[in-house]
Amino acid sequence: MPDQTEMTIRHARDADFDALWPILRGVIRAGDTYAIDPGLTREAVFDLWMRAPRATYVAESGDEILGTYYIKTNQQGGGAHVCNCGYMVASAARGRGVAHAMCLASQDQARAMGYLAMQFNFVVATNLGAIKLWRSLGFETVGLLPRAFAHPTQGLVDALVMYKWLAERAD
């Protein structure tokens, strides 16, 4: 695990995309954790990850990008107080606490942006490491989507909806 003093998390810049592309491409093309078309072009992924969200961040150590995440409003109107995040970690940085650090940072950033809750809409049930991490950070499974994800090797598998209230009180 990287020493937390050695890892920084900051807003992503367009210039970071050259380093982000291999991370994003690898996770998306594996097709086993995200319901994203594995055939998306670099330009489409740039728009999806860098332009569409409210904010995108990178975790880095020195000049090495270890991971990335975005924050976006989950629903409009009456649901705009709930955000959604997506996280991806470089394969060489997995198991080093990067996702843990990014999730903690994203909760602080979401609160600062005025969000009251965070929801993960589609956590693939075979992604046991992510589920364990999200639960350890206080997320609850609030829904099960039976056979909602076509896993490339395991066939149709469930997806979870996970949720965490971020505010101190439910004003």
C-alpha positions, 0 to 999 in steps of 0.5 A: 500500500502506498504511504498516504503521504506519498499519494495525492488526489487532485482534479484531473486535467485533460493532459492526464488522459494519455496516462488515464487511457491505458487504465480506463481501456483495460478496465472497460475492455475486460468487461467484467466490472463496468456496464460500459461498451468495451468497444468505445473509442478513446474519444468516447471514453474521454467524453464519458470519463472527463467531460460528462461527470461533474468532476474527475480526479486522479490519484498519483504518487510522484508522476505516476497515476495510480487511479481515477474516479469521477463524481456526478449527480445521480438523478436530476430534480428531486434526486440531485442531492445524491451523487454517483461515483466510478473508480478505476485503479491501474492494474499495477497499483491494485491491492495498495489502498488506492481505491480505499483512499479515492473513495474516502476522498470522493466522499469528502469532495461530494460533501463539499459539492453539496451532496447528501448521499452517494449511490453506486447504481450497478456494482457487479456481484462478482466484483467481491473486492469492491463490494467488501471495500464499499461495505467497509466504508459504510455503504449498504446494499439497498437493491439487487438486480437479478442477472442484470450483467452479462459477465464475459466468463460467468454469464448473467450475474447480479448487480447491487445498488449500494448507498451511503448517507453522507450528511451528519443529519437528514435535514 
